[in-house]
Structures are given as C-alpha cells and as structure tokens.
Amino acid sequence: MLVSGGGRKKGHMSQCCHIDFQNTTRVLMLDKLPPELCARIFQFACTDSGYTGRSLSLVSRYIHETSQPAKLQSIALVGRKQILDFAVLLSRTPAHLRTTRYLFVNGQETKTEWKQLMDEAYGGPEKAAEYRRKCAILLPPDEVRRMQALQSEIMQEEDKANRFLDRFGAEGARAVESILRGVGPTLELLDVALNEHVAMRMSSTLSLPRLLDLTTRCSFPLEPMGGTLLLAPCPSLHRLHIVEVTTQRPWTTSFFKNGISQFAPALTHLRLSGLRNGISALIELPATLQQVVIKPGVPPASNARYMVVAAYRQLLHQARELRDLAPDVVVLRRADDHFPTQDVYYREWVEKAAGGPSDWDVSDLDEVEA
C-alpha cells in the first residue's frame, strides 16, 4: 500500500490493479453477489502494493464494506514517510481488519536522500571543523585558548549530530516495530530493507508465527550491535533470502554466528546475494535445508584495497568449496556484474504475492574449480 500523499513517486508500483473498476457492468455484478463471494474475490484481487484495496473502497458502499477484510492484505511501503504514516494508520485499524499477508518495506534512502540526511546531521560539525582549519593557519601560535574553544565547538556540533541521528533512527524503529507487531499474526511474506540507523535501534522481540518467506536487505532480524535476535522462532519459515547491500556493513556472517536455525528451525531454502565476505560458517545451518543458492556481489574495483580484494577472493574460494562438498544442495551462480536496482526486489515480491512461482533462478552457474 503506497500510502496516499507522501513518500517517493509511486510510478509503476502503485498501478498494479487486477480488476477494471471503470467497467460499470462489472461493478453492478459485484454489487449483486453475496458478501462471502465478494470477500473471496477481493482476497484474490488484493495482491499488489495496496492500490487495489484503496480503489475498492471508492467503488460503492457495498463494495467498500465487503472489501474491508482484504484492503490491507498486500502492502508496499517505500520511503520513511510512508512507513511512519502506515504505522499510524494501522494503530487506528481494528485488530480484525489487520489482515496483512504480504508486506514490502523499503526504508533505505536513495543516494540523494542519504546525502540530504548526512548534510542535515553533519553540516554543523563540518562547518565548524573547516573554520578551525582556517584559524589554525591564520591565528598566531599563542592563540591556544581560541583554538581550544573552536575544538569544543566542533565536539558540541558532533554531539548534536549524533542526537539527531538517534532521534531519526528511534522514530523509524518504533514505526517498523509497531507495524510488524500489528500484522504479525497474519504475515506470510516479508521483504524488508531498513536504514542502518533505524535497524540499529530496533530492540523488541517480534513474533511472526505464520511467516513463510523472508527477504532481508539489512541486519533484521538481528540487532546489529549485539547480534541478538529480534525475531521469535518462526516454525513456518521455509524460505530465507539474505541480501548484502553496499550502503551498510556486511551482516551475513552475523546471521551464521548467531544461528539462523534459532529463528528459522524448519528452513528449507536459503539464498545469499550480493556477498562480499567469507561464508565459512554455513556449516551451522539447519539440517532441514534442501537448497542453498549463493550469488557473490559485484567484484571489487581494480584499484580497491588489497584487503578488500583478498576477502572477495576468499569468498569465491569458500563458495566453490561448499558447492563441491554438497553439489546436491549448494548452487553457486556467477557474480553480479552490476548492482541490482530496488525494482528487482519489488517485482519479485509482487510475483510471490500474486501466487507466482517461488523458485529461485539457478541459471548462469559458476563452474570454476575451487
């Protein structure tokens, strides 16, 4: 549900609609159907970003009432404003209408938005530091007090920046936790990508007992600083996709160290994308696994630091060893040659919500020997 009136441009993401509500004949037909049948139809129809559910509410009073249980069934939230707005909306929604089964949450900023955030947070410290550098050149050496005052000003500005990011992250974390608590009893499909400052401030243990499929493009469900779990065991979680993103630290190793089997004890399919570091801890995965799909991230640039290049080479070597050790389980795909766009994950989520195939792409294999 791309919440009306805020966030980024909706583009194609809000245009998915499976019923032509401009067709008067069809509307009249729906008005004549029994409410149980209408509810069933709307359940099949509402599998997009939330556009269909909102449209149904505007057709007629009868359709508005009979579509209410399906209105929030499938929700896509893109951008901080939509996440905050939906948290408020959900808090005002009766529990029996919080029927969200499919949820897409992208709270990671675009490059432009991230630059604006950093400018707002650190513009003061940068200006103070620049002024100090100029004074260090222009002031005579005996102006010690003046230089100390300038250094103190820099520290005060940095403290203000940190407090700003604390508030920013805490507000986002509260909204995400509130949403996941609200839809927890019904949620089956989740794709989540959070701003690093938001992810770091999540602290509540959440229960998603019906979750079947999780794609995480951030540290969730781990608490980044301590690595503790933020998700109670999900006995129905069978498919897990972990995506490393370049805007945040690589969390994948932490998932293995803290035991994927703790929150996904019945996991059957694991997918690792965008990897940049070693994966030797894969041996600690649940015994229920039937398939592991590994896809390394974009190789380091030719002028990258030696340690970065060495870590990437180690990743490839470990991945190829795992593939050779368990060829019936581990599938190793070739490394990415470019960074995937956000639309790739959204389209995959929409297809799953609409009942499309859940099988992962296992083409373009890496056949290099370990």
N, C-alpha and C positions, 0 to 999 in steps of 0.2 A: 504494500500500500504506500505509494509515493504520496505522502501526506500533502494535502492540498495547500498551496500558498507559501511554500518555503523550500529551502534547500536548493539543490542544483537543478538544472534544466531536466525535465523528465525525458525528453527525447523519445526513442522507441520504447523505452522501458515502461511507459505508462499507457502505451497504445494497444497492449495485448488484450483483446476482448473477443470472446468466443460466441457471443450472441449479438445479432444486429438489432439493437433496441430501437432503431429508427423505423423498423418494419412494423407498422400498426397492426397488421393481421396477426403477427406472432405475439404481440403484446396482448391482444384480445384473447388469443388462445390460452396464454399463460394465466390470464385473469379468470378463466373458466375452469382451470384444473384444480383438483383438490390440494389443500396446503401441503399434505405429505409428499405428493408427487412433485410439486413445485420445489420443495426443500431439497429433494433428491436431485433435481435438475440443476439447481443453483450450486449444489455441492460439487458437481462435475464442472460447472462453468467457472467457478471462482478459483482458478489455479494460476493467476498471473500476479502482477505487482500489487493488486488491490483495486485496480481500475474498474474491473467488472463489478465487484461488490459495491463500489460507490455509485456506479451507473444504475445498478438495480434499484438502489434506494430512491432514485429520482423518477422511476417509471410510473408508478401509481401507488396508492395507499396499500392496496392488497399485496403488490409485489414487494413493496418496502417492508411490510410486516413479515411476509413469508421468507424473505431473503436474509433477514437479520442473523440467523444462526450461521450462515455461510459468508457473511460480509467480511469478517476478519480471518477467514480460513487461510488465505495466502497473502503475505505482507512482504513488501520490499521497502527497506528504509535506506536511503542514500544521503549521507551528509549529517552533520551534527544537529541541525535544526529539526530535521525530520525525526531523528531519534528522540530528541527531547520532547517534541510535540506528541509523538505516539505514546511515549511513557505517560504523559498527562491524559491523553485520550483513553488509554487502557485502564488507568486508575479510576476513570469515571464510568467504565463499562461494567454492567452486571456480570458476575462470575460465569453465569450460564451462557453468555454471549462471547466469552473469550475463547473462541474455538480455533485459534490459530494452529494449523498443522504444518505450514511451510513458512519459514522466516528467513529473510535475507537482510543482513545488517552490514552495511559498509560505512564505517565511521573513520576511514583513513582519508586524510586530506589529499587533494591534488597538489602538485608542486607549487602552484600559485597560492593556494590556501595555506600550505605549510609555511611558505615564505612570509605571508602576512601574519601568521601566528607567531613566528620567531621574531619578526620585526616588532610586533606589539609587546612581546615578552622581553626581548633583549636589546631593544633600541636604546633604552636609557643607559645600561652598562656600556654599550659600545660607544655612545657619545661621550660618556664620562672618561672612558679609557683613552679615547682619541684626544680629548682635551688635556689629559695628563701627559700624554706623549709629547704634545706641543709645548707644554710648560716645561717639561724636562729639558727641552732644547733651549728654550728662551730664558728661563729663570736662572739666576746665578746659583752656584753650588751651595751657598749658605742658606738658601730658602728651604730648609728642611721641613719646617712646620707647614709651609704651604703645600709641599709635596705629600706630607702625611695626611693633610686634610683632603687632598684630591684622592688619595688611595682609599680613605674612609668613605668618600662619596661613591666610589666605584663599588665597594662592598655593599653599601646600602642599596644601590641600584640592582645589584645581582640578587640581593635578598628579596627585593620587590618582585623581580622576575620569577624567582622560584615560587613565591607565594601565589603569583598569578597562575603559573602552570599547575600548582597544587589545586587551586580552585577550579580551573578548567578541567583537569582530569577527574576530580572528585565529582563534579556535577555530571559529567558524562558517564562515569562508573555507576552512579546512583540510578541514572536513567536506564542503562543497559541491564543492571541487576533487577530493576523493577519490572522491565519488560519480560525478561526470562522467567521471573517468578510468576508473573501474570499468565503467561502462555505455557508454563512448564507442564501442566497436567495433560495437554493435548499435543504438544510439539513433536513432530516426527522427522522433519527435515530442516537443518540449520546450516547456513553459510554465514560466518562471522569474521569481520575484519575490523579491528579497533585501533584507534590512535594509541601510540605507545604510552602516553601519559594517562590515558583512560584505563588501559589494560593494567598498568602498574598499581592502580588504586582500587581495583576490584578486590573485595575481601570476603564476600558472603559465599557460603557453600550452597550451590543451586541443585535442585532436583529436576531432572528431565526424564522421567521413567519410561516414556514412550518413544524416546529419540531413536531413530533407525539409522540416520545418515548425518554425519557431521563433517563440514569443511571448515577448517580454521586457518585463517591467514594472519594470525597474530599469536600471542602466547596463550590465549584462552584454550583450554580450561586450567592452565597453570597460573599461579600467582608468580609473576616474573622474578621478584626479588628473592623470595624464599623457595620457590618451586613447589609450594604446597598446592594441592588440588582444590579447585573451586567448584568441582562437579562431583556430586554423589554418584556411586556406581550406576551405570546405565545398562541393565541386563539385556535390553533390546538393541543396543547399538552394535550394528554389524559392519558398517562401512565408515572409515575414517580417512579423511584427506588432509594432510598437513602441508601447508604451502609456506616456504620461507620467502619473505619479502625484503628487498634491499633497504627499505626505509627503517627497518628495525633490526635489532640483534638477532642472530640465528637461534631460535628456541628449540629446534628439533632434538638436539642432544638431551635437553632437559626433559622432554617427553619420555625418552627411553630411561633416563636415570630415575625418574620418579614413577615409572611403571604405567604404561598405557593400560596394562591389564587391570589396574586398580579401578579406572573409570569405564573401561570397555572390556569386561571379563569374557564376553562372548563374541569378540571381534572376529570377523571372517575375512574382511578385505581392508588392506592398508595401502594408501597411496602417498608417496612423498615427492613433492615437486619443488623445483627451484633450489635444490640443495647446493650448499657451498662448502660444507664442512663434513668431517668424518661421520660414519654411521655404524661404527663397530658395535654399539650397544643394541643392535637389532636382535641379538640373541635373547633378550629379555622380554620378547613379545609373547602374547597369549598363545597357548598351544592350539587354540581353535582356528588359527589363521589358515586360510586356504590360498590366498594370493597377496603378494606384496609387489606393487608397481613403483619403481624408482625412476625418477627423471631428474638428472642433475640440472642446475641452473646454468645461466649464460657463463661461459668461461671467462676468467679474468682478462683484463686488457693486457696487451703486450708489455706495457710499461708498469704493470702492477707490482707491488712489493713482493719480495721473494717469499715471505711467509704466507701471503695470500695464495700465490701460485702453488706453493708446496701443499697447503691444506686442500686445495682443489684436486691436485693430483692424487693425494691420499684418498680423497673421497671416491674418485673414479676407480682406484685400485681396490678399495674395500667393497664397493658395489659390485665389481666384476667377480671378486672372490665369492661374495654371497650368492650371486647368480649361479656360479659354477658349483657351489656347495649344495644348493637346493633349486635345481633348474625347474622342477615341477611347481614351485611356489613363487620364486622370485623372478620378476620380469624387469629387465633393465632397458629403458629406452634411451635413445640418443639425447645428448644435452640440448637444451634450448639454444637457438642462435639469436633470439631476441626476447625481450621481456614481454610476457603476456599482458594484454590490456584487461581492465576491470570487466569489460563486457563479456569476456570469455567465461568468467565465473558466474556472472548473472545468467547468461544463456544456458549454461549447464544446470543451474538451479531451476530455471523456468521449465526446462525439459523434464526434469525429475518431478517437479510439482504437478505437471500435466500428465504424468503417468508414462513418460517416455522411458527408454531403456536406461538402466543404471550401470551397465557395463562400461568399464573404462577403456580408453584407447590403448591398445597394446601393439600398435604398429611402429615402424621406424625404430627397430631394435638396435641396441649397441652390441655388436658381435665381436668386439676386440677382446683378445685373450687377456686374462689377469696377469 
